[in-house]
Amino acid sequence: MAHEGLGPDNTVCKTAYIDPVRAQVLADQAAAEAAGDQERAEQLGKTAANLALPEYQKNIEPMAEAVYRILVEHAKTTSDQALDTVFWQWLADVNDWLVKLRAWQQGVATAFVNWAAAGTADINFQKAVTLLADPGEPPASTPTNLTGRVE
């Protein structure tokens, strides 16, 4: 499931609080109506409507700001083999593939160097391939953990 991220301010945190509160208020309103408590139902309807008003949301703003600051200033993401076996196995598999790809590339390069090309087209092709930049060795080791920041 893709998420938009937190963004540059507390808007996502505020919305994440207001939406379920509104849903609960509307559920309580429906229950009050079903119970025949029209006065309570009307009061809950007004509360639900007020949740959209800036003058009401200003009371939620400090809580949303606190949640936002906790997330962006203090929260860290971490992962290792124990926490995310599938990801780390994939990373190890990619590393193995890169090592095999490097061996294959070296084999191809050696084959072109040793090829006794005949004819202008073959000689030009051999020269073009042997002049390609060597990508070098893959990284020496695969990471074993990952630490990040919530943004």
C-alpha positions in Angstrom: 0.0 0.0 0.0 1.5 3.3 -1.0 1.4 6.2 1.3 2.0 9.9 0.7 4.4 10.3 3.6 4.2 12.8 6.4 4.9 15.9 4.3 6.4 19.2 5.4 3.9 19.9 8.3 1.4 18.2 10.7 -1.5 18.1 8.2 -1.3 14.3 7.7 -1.2 13.8 11.5 -4.2 16.1 12.0 -6.2 14.4 9.3 -5.3 10.9 10.7 -6.8 12.0 14.0 -9.9 13.9 12.7 -11.1 11.2 10.3 -11.5 8.4 12.8 -13.0 10.8 15.4 -15.5 12.0 12.8 -16.3 8.3 11.9 -16.9 7.5 15.6 -19.1 10.6 16.1 -21.2 9.7 13.1 -21.5 6.1 14.3 -22.6 7.4 17.7 -25.1 9.7 16.0 -26.6 6.7 14.1 -26.8 4.7 17.3 -28.5 7.7 19.0 -31.0 8.0 16.2 -31.7 4.2 16.3 -32.3 4.5 20.0 -34.7 7.4 19.4 -32.5 9.9 21.2 -33.0 12.8 18.7 -31.5 15.4 20.9 -28.2 13.5 21.3 -28.2 12.7 17.5 -28.5 16.3 16.7 -25.7 17.2 19.1 -23.5 14.6 17.6 -24.3 15.8 14.1 -23.2 19.3 15.1 -20.0 17.9 16.5 -19.3 16.0 13.3 -19.8 19.2 11.3 -17.6 21.1 13.7 -14.7 18.8 13.0 -14.3 20.5 9.5 -14.1 24.0 11.0 -10.7 25.7 11.4 -11.7 27.1 14.8 -12.4 23.6 16.0 -9.3 22.1 14.3 -7.1 24.6 16.1 -7.7 22.7 19.3 -6.4 19.5 17.6 -3.4 21.3 16.1 -1.1 21.0 19.2 -1.7 17.3 19.4 -1.1 16.8 15.7 2.1 18.9 15.9 3.4 16.8 18.8 2.8 13.6 16.9 4.5 15.1 13.8 7.5 16.3 15.8 7.9 12.9 17.5 7.9 11.2 14.1 10.2 13.5 12.3 12.6 14.4 15.1 12.8 11.2 17.2 11.6 8.2 15.3 14.0 6.0 13.4 13.4 3.1 11.2 15.6 0.1 11.4 15.8 -3.3 9.7 18.0 -6.3 10.0 17.8 -10.0 9.1 15.7 -10.8 12.2 13.2 -8.0 11.5 12.7 -8.4 7.7 14.0 -11.8 6.5 12.4 -11.5 3.1 14.1 -8.1 2.3 17.5 -9.2 3.5 17.4 -12.5 1.7 16.5 -10.5 -1.5 19.5 -8.3 -0.9 21.8 -11.3 -0.4 20.3 -12.8 -3.6 21.0 -9.5 -5.5 24.5 -9.5 -4.2 25.1 -13.1 -5.3 23.7 -12.2 -8.7 26.0 -9.2 -9.0 29.0 -11.4 -8.2 27.9 -13.9 -10.8 27.2 -11.1 -13.3 30.7 -9.7 -12.7 32.3 -13.2 -13.4 30.2 -13.4 -16.6 31.3 -9.9 -17.6 34.9 -10.8 -17.1 34.4 -14.0 -19.1 32.9 -12.1 -22.0 35.7 -9.5 -21.8 38.3 -12.3 -21.9 36.6 -14.0 -24.8 36.6 -10.8 -26.8 40.3 -10.1 -26.0 41.2 -13.6 -27.1 39.0 -13.7 -30.1 40.9 -13.9 -33.4 38.6 -11.5 -35.2 38.8 -11.6 -39.0 37.4 -9.0 -41.3 36.8 -5.3 -40.7 33.4 -5.7 -39.1 34.5 -8.3 -36.6 37.7 -6.4 -35.8 35.7 -3.2 -35.3 33.2 -5.1 -33.1 35.9 -6.6 -31.0 37.6 -3.3 -30.6 34.4 -1.6 -29.6 33.6 -4.3 -27.0 37.1 -4.4 -25.5 37.1 -0.6 -25.2 34.0 -0.6 -23.0 34.6 0.7 -19.5 35.2 -2.1 -16.9 32.6 -1.6 -14.1 35.0 -2.9 -11.5 34.2 -5.3 -8.7 30.9 -5.3 -6.9 30.8 -4.0 -3.4 32.9 -6.1 -1.0 30.2 -6.9 1.5 26.4 -6.9 1.8 24.9 -4.6 4.5 23.5 -6.3 7.5 21.3 -3.6 8.9 19.6 -0.4 7.8 18.7 2.7 9.8 16.7 5.6 8.4 14.5 8.5 9.4 10.8 9.0 9.0 10.0 11.8 6.5 
